[in-house]
Amino acid sequence: MKEVFTVKGMSCGHCKNAVESALADVDGVKEAVVDLEAEEVEVEFDDSQTDLKQLKEVVTEEGYKVS
Ligand SMILES: [Cu+2]
């Protein structure tokens, strides 16, 4: 499935890469794409292996704010 959520605090390409690679490391995640301008991340994942709550936690652990 595909979900989009807001991530606050991403300011540059480094932040984009940090969020994308942290999400891509989660089992079940197929793709994570950050839109810096929109402050959003779109994640495609297998919901039998992970869920939105876990994905948001991973982003929070990287130091960014989710909503
Ligand atoms: Cu940055």
PDB file of the backbone (N, CA, C, O) and the ligand in Angstrom, with CONECT records:
HET     CU  A 101       1
ATOM      1  N   MET A   1       0.820  -1.192   0.000  1.00  0.00           N
ATOM      2  CA  MET A   1       0.000   0.000   0.000  1.00  0.00           C
ATOM      3  C   MET A   1       0.860   1.249   0.000  1.00  0.00           C
ATOM      4  O   MET A   1       2.067   1.194   0.232  1.00  0.00           O
ATOM      5  N   LYS A   2       0.214   2.376  -0.265  1.00  0.00           N
ATOM      6  CA  LYS A   2       0.942   3.630  -0.372  1.00  0.00           C
ATOM      7  C   LYS A   2       0.362   4.646   0.602  1.00  0.00           C
ATOM      8  O   LYS A   2      -0.854   4.819   0.682  1.00  0.00           O
ATOM      9  N   GLU A   3       1.239   5.311   1.336  1.00  0.00           N
ATOM     10  CA  GLU A   3       0.776   6.334   2.269  1.00  0.00           C
ATOM     11  C   GLU A   3       1.642   7.575   2.110  1.00  0.00           C
ATOM     12  O   GLU A   3       2.825   7.488   1.779  1.00  0.00           O
ATOM     13  N   VAL A   4       1.038   8.721   2.349  1.00  0.00           N
ATOM     14  CA  VAL A   4       1.778   9.981   2.335  1.00  0.00           C
ATOM     15  C   VAL A   4       1.606  10.630   3.698  1.00  0.00           C
ATOM     16  O   VAL A   4       0.485  10.741   4.196  1.00  0.00           O
ATOM     17  N   PHE A   5       2.710  11.062   4.309  1.00  0.00           N
ATOM     18  CA  PHE A   5       2.568  11.826   5.552  1.00  0.00           C
ATOM     19  C   PHE A   5       3.545  12.992   5.580  1.00  0.00           C
ATOM     20  O   PHE A   5       4.529  13.040   4.843  1.00  0.00           O
ATOM     21  N   THR A   6       3.228  13.925   6.460  1.00  0.00           N
ATOM     22  CA  THR A   6       4.020  15.152   6.569  1.00  0.00           C
ATOM     23  C   THR A   6       5.228  14.929   7.470  1.00  0.00           C
ATOM     24  O   THR A   6       5.121  14.323   8.536  1.00  0.00           O
ATOM     25  N   VAL A   7       6.377  15.427   7.026  1.00  0.00           N
ATOM     26  CA  VAL A   7       7.595  15.387   7.833  1.00  0.00           C
ATOM     27  C   VAL A   7       8.142  16.807   7.937  1.00  0.00           C
ATOM     28  O   VAL A   7       8.471  17.432   6.928  1.00  0.00           O
ATOM     29  N   LYS A   8       8.235  17.302   9.154  1.00  0.00           N
ATOM     30  CA  LYS A   8       8.739  18.657   9.373  1.00  0.00           C
ATOM     31  C   LYS A   8      10.208  18.614   9.771  1.00  0.00           C
ATOM     32  O   LYS A   8      10.652  17.695  10.459  1.00  0.00           O
ATOM     33  N   GLY A   9      10.951  19.616   9.331  1.00  0.00           N
ATOM     34  CA  GLY A   9      12.337  19.756   9.754  1.00  0.00           C
ATOM     35  C   GLY A   9      13.348  19.350   8.698  1.00  0.00           C
ATOM     36  O   GLY A   9      14.554  19.433   8.930  1.00  0.00           O
ATOM     37  N   MET A  10      12.873  18.915   7.544  1.00  0.00           N
ATOM     38  CA  MET A  10      13.795  18.556   6.467  1.00  0.00           C
ATOM     39  C   MET A  10      14.122  19.830   5.691  1.00  0.00           C
ATOM     40  O   MET A  10      13.230  20.523   5.204  1.00  0.00           O
ATOM     41  N   SER A  11      15.422  20.124   5.587  1.00  0.00           N
ATOM     42  CA  SER A  11      15.782  21.401   4.971  1.00  0.00           C
ATOM     43  C   SER A  11      16.647  21.263   3.725  1.00  0.00           C
ATOM     44  O   SER A  11      16.767  22.217   2.957  1.00  0.00           O
ATOM     45  N   CYS A  12      17.244  20.116   3.511  1.00  0.00           N
ATOM     46  CA  CYS A  12      18.164  20.009   2.375  1.00  0.00           C
ATOM     47  C   CYS A  12      18.236  18.578   1.860  1.00  0.00           C
ATOM     48  O   CYS A  12      17.538  17.690   2.349  1.00  0.00           O
ATOM     49  N   GLY A  13      19.078  18.375   0.879  1.00  0.00           N
ATOM     50  CA  GLY A  13      19.218  17.057   0.271  1.00  0.00           C
ATOM     51  C   GLY A  13      19.692  16.004   1.248  1.00  0.00           C
ATOM     52  O   GLY A  13      19.359  14.826   1.118  1.00  0.00           O
ATOM     53  N   HIS A  14      20.481  16.440   2.243  1.00  0.00           N
ATOM     54  CA  HIS A  14      20.938  15.492   3.249  1.00  0.00           C
ATOM     55  C   HIS A  14      19.747  14.945   4.049  1.00  0.00           C
ATOM     56  O   HIS A  14      19.653  13.743   4.299  1.00  0.00           O
ATOM     57  N   CYS A  15      18.858  15.832   4.436  1.00  0.00           N
ATOM     58  CA  CYS A  15      17.666  15.420   5.184  1.00  0.00           C
ATOM     59  C   CYS A  15      16.820  14.471   4.350  1.00  0.00           C
ATOM     60  O   CYS A  15      16.336  13.451   4.840  1.00  0.00           O
ATOM     61  N   LYS A  16      16.653  14.826   3.087  1.00  0.00           N
ATOM     62  CA  LYS A  16      15.873  13.995   2.164  1.00  0.00           C
ATOM     63  C   LYS A  16      16.448  12.583   2.111  1.00  0.00           C
ATOM     64  O   LYS A  16      15.724  11.594   2.228  1.00  0.00           O
ATOM     65  N   ASN A  17      17.779  12.512   1.929  1.00  0.00           N
ATOM     66  CA  ASN A  17      18.426  11.201   1.847  1.00  0.00           C
ATOM     67  C   ASN A  17      18.325  10.436   3.159  1.00  0.00           C
ATOM     68  O   ASN A  17      18.129   9.221   3.158  1.00  0.00           O
ATOM     69  N   ALA A  18      18.458  11.144   4.281  1.00  0.00           N
ATOM     70  CA  ALA A  18      18.410  10.492   5.595  1.00  0.00           C
ATOM     71  C   ALA A  18      17.048   9.849   5.808  1.00  0.00           C
ATOM     72  O   ALA A  18      16.955   8.709   6.261  1.00  0.00           O
ATOM     73  N   VAL A  19      16.003  10.580   5.481  1.00  0.00           N
ATOM     74  CA  VAL A  19      14.644  10.059   5.677  1.00  0.00           C
ATOM     75  C   VAL A  19      14.364   8.914   4.705  1.00  0.00           C
ATOM     76  O   VAL A  19      13.818   7.878   5.085  1.00  0.00           O
ATOM     77  N   GLU A  20      14.743   9.117   3.462  1.00  0.00           N
ATOM     78  CA  GLU A  20      14.483   8.076   2.458  1.00  0.00           C
ATOM     79  C   GLU A  20      15.227   6.790   2.784  1.00  0.00           C
ATOM     80  O   GLU A  20      14.659   5.704   2.672  1.00  0.00           O
ATOM     81  N   SER A  21      16.497   6.895   3.189  1.00  0.00           N
ATOM     82  CA  SER A  21      17.246   5.662   3.417  1.00  0.00           C
ATOM     83  C   SER A  21      16.828   4.995   4.722  1.00  0.00           C
ATOM     84  O   SER A  21      16.839   3.768   4.815  1.00  0.00           O
ATOM     85  N   ALA A  22      16.457   5.791   5.740  1.00  0.00           N
ATOM     86  CA  ALA A  22      15.969   5.179   6.989  1.00  0.00           C
ATOM     87  C   ALA A  22      14.699   4.376   6.723  1.00  0.00           C
ATOM     88  O   ALA A  22      14.524   3.279   7.253  1.00  0.00           O
ATOM     89  N   LEU A  23      13.818   4.931   5.900  1.00  0.00           N
ATOM     90  CA  LEU A  23      12.572   4.228   5.585  1.00  0.00           C
ATOM     91  C   LEU A  23      12.843   3.011   4.703  1.00  0.00           C
ATOM     92  O   LEU A  23      12.240   1.955   4.892  1.00  0.00           O
ATOM     93  N   ALA A  24      13.749   3.163   3.744  1.00  0.00           N
ATOM     94  CA  ALA A  24      14.045   2.059   2.836  1.00  0.00           C
ATOM     95  C   ALA A  24      14.646   0.864   3.572  1.00  0.00           C
ATOM     96  O   ALA A  24      14.556  -0.270   3.102  1.00  0.00           O
ATOM     97  N   ASP A  25      15.265   1.124   4.739  1.00  0.00           N
ATOM     98  CA  ASP A  25      15.872   0.054   5.531  1.00  0.00           C
ATOM     99  C   ASP A  25      14.846  -0.780   6.291  1.00  0.00           C
ATOM    100  O   ASP A  25      15.164  -1.867   6.774  1.00  0.00           O
ATOM    101  N   VAL A  26      13.626  -0.280   6.399  1.00  0.00           N
ATOM    102  CA  VAL A  26      12.592  -1.013   7.141  1.00  0.00           C
ATOM    103  C   VAL A  26      12.100  -2.187   6.288  1.00  0.00           C
ATOM    104  O   VAL A  26      11.812  -2.028   5.102  1.00  0.00           O
ATOM    105  N   ASP A  27      12.010  -3.365   6.911  1.00  0.00           N
ATOM    106  CA  ASP A  27      11.499  -4.536   6.191  1.00  0.00           C
ATOM    107  C   ASP A  27      10.096  -4.264   5.677  1.00  0.00           C
ATOM    108  O   ASP A  27       9.231  -3.807   6.424  1.00  0.00           O
ATOM    109  N   GLY A  28       9.876  -4.540   4.422  1.00  0.00           N
ATOM    110  CA  GLY A  28       8.550  -4.359   3.841  1.00  0.00           C
ATOM    111  C   GLY A  28       8.404  -3.082   3.041  1.00  0.00           C
ATOM    112  O   GLY A  28       7.441  -2.925   2.291  1.00  0.00           O
ATOM    113  N   VAL A  29       9.364  -2.152   3.195  1.00  0.00           N
ATOM    114  CA  VAL A  29       9.271  -0.900   2.446  1.00  0.00           C
ATOM    115  C   VAL A  29       9.832  -1.109   1.039  1.00  0.00           C
ATOM    116  O   VAL A  29      10.962  -1.568   0.867  1.00  0.00           O
ATOM    117  N   LYS A  30       9.027  -0.766   0.047  1.00  0.00           N
ATOM    118  CA  LYS A  30       9.464  -0.903  -1.342  1.00  0.00           C
ATOM    119  C   LYS A  30      10.117   0.376  -1.807  1.00  0.00           C
ATOM    120  O   LYS A  30      11.158   0.349  -2.464  1.00  0.00           O
ATOM    121  N   GLU A  31       9.503   1.505  -1.466  1.00  0.00           N
ATOM    122  CA  GLU A  31      10.051   2.771  -1.928  1.00  0.00           C
ATOM    123  C   GLU A  31       9.626   3.895  -1.001  1.00  0.00           C
ATOM    124  O   GLU A  31       8.505   3.913  -0.494  1.00  0.00           O
ATOM    125  N   ALA A  32      10.546   4.839  -0.787  1.00  0.00           N
ATOM    126  CA  ALA A  32      10.219   6.039  -0.010  1.00  0.00           C
ATOM    127  C   ALA A  32      10.741   7.235  -0.780  1.00  0.00           C
ATOM    128  O   ALA A  32      11.918   7.288  -1.137  1.00  0.00           O
ATOM    129  N   VAL A  33       9.866   8.193  -1.034  1.00  0.00           N
ATOM    130  CA  VAL A  33      10.259   9.380  -1.791  1.00  0.00           C
ATOM    131  C   VAL A  33       9.839  10.632  -1.030  1.00  0.00           C
ATOM    132  O   VAL A  33       8.665  10.830  -0.720  1.00  0.00           O
ATOM    133  N   VAL A  34      10.831  11.472  -0.738  1.00  0.00           N
ATOM    134  CA  VAL A  34      10.582  12.724  -0.027  1.00  0.00           C
ATOM    135  C   VAL A  34      10.352  13.851  -1.028  1.00  0.00           C
ATOM    136  O   VAL A  34      11.080  13.994  -2.010  1.00  0.00           O
ATOM    137  N   ASP A  35       9.326  14.643  -0.755  1.00  0.00           N
ATOM    138  CA  ASP A  35       9.128  15.894  -1.474  1.00  0.00           C
ATOM    139  C   ASP A  35       9.457  17.019  -0.490  1.00  0.00           C
ATOM    140  O   ASP A  35       8.653  17.365   0.375  1.00  0.00           O
ATOM    141  N   LEU A  36      10.662  17.581  -0.645  1.00  0.00           N
ATOM    142  CA  LEU A  36      11.143  18.586   0.311  1.00  0.00           C
ATOM    143  C   LEU A  36      10.227  19.801   0.368  1.00  0.00           C
ATOM    144  O   LEU A  36       9.908  20.300   1.448  1.00  0.00           O
ATOM    145  N   GLU A  37       9.807  20.272  -0.800  1.00  0.00           N
ATOM    146  CA  GLU A  37       9.002  21.485  -0.867  1.00  0.00           C
ATOM    147  C   GLU A  37       7.651  21.310  -0.162  1.00  0.00           C
ATOM    148  O   GLU A  37       7.177  22.202   0.542  1.00  0.00           O
ATOM    149  N   ALA A  38       7.056  20.155  -0.368  1.00  0.00           N
ATOM    150  CA  ALA A  38       5.750  19.876   0.236  1.00  0.00           C
ATOM    151  C   ALA A  38       5.888  19.388   1.677  1.00  0.00           C
ATOM    152  O   ALA A  38       4.889  19.262   2.386  1.00  0.00           O
ATOM    153  N   GLU A  39       7.123  19.111   2.115  1.00  0.00           N
ATOM    154  CA  GLU A  39       7.385  18.535   3.448  1.00  0.00           C
ATOM    155  C   GLU A  39       6.599  17.237   3.636  1.00  0.00           C
ATOM    156  O   GLU A  39       5.978  17.006   4.673  1.00  0.00           O
ATOM    157  N   GLU A  40       6.650  16.396   2.593  1.00  0.00           N
ATOM    158  CA  GLU A  40       5.921  15.132   2.637  1.00  0.00           C
ATOM    159  C   GLU A  40       6.820  13.981   2.217  1.00  0.00           C
ATOM    160  O   GLU A  40       7.798  14.155   1.490  1.00  0.00           O
ATOM    161  N   VAL A  41       6.459  12.812   2.696  1.00  0.00           N
ATOM    162  CA  VAL A  41       7.110  11.607   2.195  1.00  0.00           C
ATOM    163  C   VAL A  41       6.036  10.625   1.752  1.00  0.00           C
ATOM    164  O   VAL A  41       5.035  10.405   2.435  1.00  0.00           O
ATOM    165  N   GLU A  42       6.279  10.047   0.592  1.00  0.00           N
ATOM    166  CA  GLU A  42       5.376   9.023   0.093  1.00  0.00           C
ATOM    167  C   GLU A  42       6.081   7.683   0.244  1.00  0.00           C
ATOM    168  O   GLU A  42       7.191   7.493  -0.254  1.00  0.00           O
ATOM    169  N   VAL A  43       5.432   6.764   0.932  1.00  0.00           N
ATOM    170  CA  VAL A  43       6.050   5.466   1.196  1.00  0.00           C
ATOM    171  C   VAL A  43       5.172   4.362   0.635  1.00  0.00           C
ATOM    172  O   VAL A  43       3.964   4.311   0.869  1.00  0.00           O
ATOM    173  N   GLU A  44       5.819   3.482  -0.112  1.00  0.00           N
ATOM    174  CA  GLU A  44       5.115   2.308  -0.611  1.00  0.00           C
ATOM    175  C   GLU A  44       5.627   1.119   0.187  1.00  0.00           C
ATOM    176  O   GLU A  44       6.831   0.872   0.247  1.00  0.00           O
ATOM    177  N   PHE A  45       4.699   0.379   0.803  1.00  0.00           N
ATOM    178  CA  PHE A  45       5.131  -0.712   1.675  1.00  0.00           C
ATOM    179  C   PHE A  45       4.119  -1.850   1.706  1.00  0.00           C
ATOM    180  O   PHE A  45       2.956  -1.703   1.331  1.00  0.00           O
ATOM    181  N   ASP A  46       4.619  -2.992   2.172  1.00  0.00           N
ATOM    182  CA  ASP A  46       3.788  -4.170   2.357  1.00  0.00           C
ATOM    183  C   ASP A  46       3.227  -4.117   3.774  1.00  0.00           C
ATOM    184  O   ASP A  46       3.977  -4.230   4.744  1.00  0.00           O
ATOM    185  N   ASP A  47       1.922  -3.946   3.896  1.00  0.00           N
ATOM    186  CA  ASP A  47       1.359  -3.737   5.226  1.00  0.00           C
ATOM    187  C   ASP A  47       1.241  -5.018   6.052  1.00  0.00           C
ATOM    188  O   ASP A  47       0.719  -4.987   7.167  1.00  0.00           O
ATOM    189  N   SER A  48       1.719  -6.135   5.519  1.00  0.00           N
ATOM    190  CA  SER A  48       1.821  -7.324   6.360  1.00  0.00           C
ATOM    191  C   SER A  48       3.172  -7.343   7.089  1.00  0.00           C
ATOM    192  O   SER A  48       3.368  -8.135   8.011  1.00  0.00           O
ATOM    193  N   GLN A  49       4.108  -6.467   6.674  1.00  0.00           N
ATOM    194  CA  GLN A  49       5.443  -6.443   7.285  1.00  0.00           C
ATOM    195  C   GLN A  49       5.709  -5.214   8.140  1.00  0.00           C
ATOM    196  O   GLN A  49       6.520  -5.254   9.066  1.00  0.00           O
ATOM    197  N   THR A  50       5.022  -4.121   7.824  1.00  0.00           N
ATOM    198  CA  THR A  50       5.217  -2.909   8.615  1.00  0.00           C
ATOM    199  C   THR A  50       3.929  -2.097   8.575  1.00  0.00           C
ATOM    200  O   THR A  50       2.981  -2.459   7.877  1.00  0.00           O
ATOM    201  N   ASP A  51       3.898  -1.009   9.316  1.00  0.00           N
ATOM    202  CA  ASP A  51       2.705  -0.170   9.294  1.00  0.00           C
ATOM    203  C   ASP A  51       3.095   1.299   9.425  1.00  0.00           C
ATOM    204  O   ASP A  51       4.253   1.638   9.669  1.00  0.00           O
ATOM    205  N   LEU A  52       2.112   2.140   9.258  1.00  0.00           N
ATOM    206  CA  LEU A  52       2.359   3.580   9.264  1.00  0.00           C
ATOM    207  C   LEU A  52       2.965   4.049  10.577  1.00  0.00           C
ATOM    208  O   LEU A  52       3.819   4.934  10.598  1.00  0.00           O
ATOM    209  N   LYS A  53       2.513   3.446  11.673  1.00  0.00           N
ATOM    210  CA  LYS A  53       3.008   3.840  12.989  1.00  0.00           C
ATOM    211  C   LYS A  53       4.519   3.591  13.085  1.00  0.00           C
ATOM    212  O   LYS A  53       5.270   4.452  13.543  1.00  0.00           O
ATOM    213  N   GLN A  54       4.952   2.407  12.649  1.00  0.00           N
ATOM    214  CA  GLN A  54       6.379   2.089  12.701  1.00  0.00           C
ATOM    215  C   GLN A  54       7.180   3.008  11.780  1.00  0.00           C
ATOM    216  O   GLN A  54       8.269   3.455  12.140  1.00  0.00           O
ATOM    217  N   LEU A  55       6.648   3.286  10.606  1.00  0.00           N
ATOM    218  CA  LEU A  55       7.351   4.141   9.658  1.00  0.00           C
ATOM    219  C   LEU A  55       7.528   5.547  10.222  1.00  0.00           C
ATOM    220  O   LEU A  55       8.580   6.165  10.055  1.00  0.00           O
ATOM    221  N   LYS A  56       6.502   6.039  10.881  1.00  0.00           N
ATOM    222  CA  LYS A  56       6.596   7.367  11.492  1.00  0.00           C
ATOM    223  C   LYS A  56       7.615   7.382  12.625  1.00  0.00           C
ATOM    224  O   LYS A  56       8.325   8.368  12.822  1.00  0.00           O
ATOM    225  N   GLU A  57       7.679   6.283  13.365  1.00  0.00           N
ATOM    226  CA  GLU A  57       8.658   6.184  14.457  1.00  0.00           C
ATOM    227  C   GLU A  57      10.079   6.241  13.912  1.00  0.00           C
ATOM    228  O   GLU A  57      10.953   6.882  14.497  1.00  0.00           O
ATOM    229  N   VAL A  58      10.302   5.570  12.791  1.00  0.00           N
ATOM    230  CA  VAL A  58      11.629   5.555  12.182  1.00  0.00           C
ATOM    231  C   VAL A  58      12.054   6.976  11.785  1.00  0.00           C
ATOM    232  O   VAL A  58      13.205   7.369  11.978  1.00  0.00           O
ATOM    233  N   VAL A  59      11.114   7.728  11.233  1.00  0.00           N
ATOM    234  CA  VAL A  59      11.413   9.111  10.840  1.00  0.00           C
ATOM    235  C   VAL A  59      11.692   9.968  12.080  1.00  0.00           C
ATOM    236  O   VAL A  59      12.594  10.806  12.076  1.00  0.00           O
ATOM    237  N   THR A  60      10.914   9.747  13.133  1.00  0.00           N
ATOM    238  CA  THR A  60      11.111  10.486  14.378  1.00  0.00           C
ATOM    239  C   THR A  60      12.499  10.200  14.958  1.00  0.00           C
ATOM    240  O   THR A  60      13.174  11.100  15.459  1.00  0.00           O
ATOM    241  N   GLU A  61      12.912   8.926  14.881  1.00  0.00           N
ATOM    242  CA  GLU A  61      14.233   8.553  15.398  1.00  0.00           C
ATOM    243  C   GLU A  61      15.359   9.225  14.621  1.00  0.00           C
ATOM    244  O   GLU A  61      16.452   9.420  15.154  1.00  0.00           O
ATOM    245  N   GLU A  62      15.100   9.576  13.377  1.00  0.00           N
ATOM    246  CA  GLU A  62      16.105  10.302  12.585  1.00  0.00           C
ATOM    247  C   GLU A  62      16.192  11.774  13.001  1.00  0.00           C
ATOM    248  O   GLU A  62      17.108  12.490  12.596  1.00  0.00           O
ATOM    249  N   GLY A  63      15.231  12.210  13.811  1.00  0.00           N
ATOM    250  CA  GLY A  63      15.280  13.571  14.307  1.00  0.00           C
ATOM    251  C   GLY A  63      14.301  14.530  13.644  1.00  0.00           C
ATOM    252  O   GLY A  63      14.420  15.746  13.795  1.00  0.00           O
ATOM    253  N   TYR A  64      13.337  13.988  12.913  1.00  0.00           N
ATOM    254  CA  TYR A  64      12.352  14.842  12.241  1.00  0.00           C
ATOM    255  C   TYR A  64      10.981  14.659  12.879  1.00  0.00           C
ATOM    256  O   TYR A  64      10.710  13.672  13.564  1.00  0.00           O
ATOM    257  N   LYS A  65      10.136  15.641  12.628  1.00  0.00           N
ATOM    258  CA  LYS A  65       8.801  15.622  13.224  1.00  0.00           C
ATOM    259  C   LYS A  65       7.776  15.159  12.215  1.00  0.00           C
ATOM    260  O   LYS A  65       7.749  15.646  11.085  1.00  0.00           O
ATOM    261  N   VAL A  66       6.930  14.218  12.612  1.00  0.00           N
ATOM    262  CA  VAL A  66       5.894  13.738  11.701  1.00  0.00           C
ATOM    263  C   VAL A  66       4.521  14.187  12.189  1.00  0.00           C
ATOM    264  O   VAL A  66       4.335  14.505  13.364  1.00  0.00           O
ATOM    265  N   SER A  67       3.589  14.207  11.287  1.00  0.00           N
ATOM    266  CA  SER A  67       2.213  14.472  11.707  1.00  0.00           C
ATOM    267  C   SER A  67       1.272  13.669  10.835  1.00  0.00           C
ATOM    268  O   SER A  67       0.056  13.738  11.012  1.00  0.00           O
TER     269      SER A  67
HETATM  270 CU    CU A 101      19.308  18.860   5.765  1.00  0.00          CU2+
END
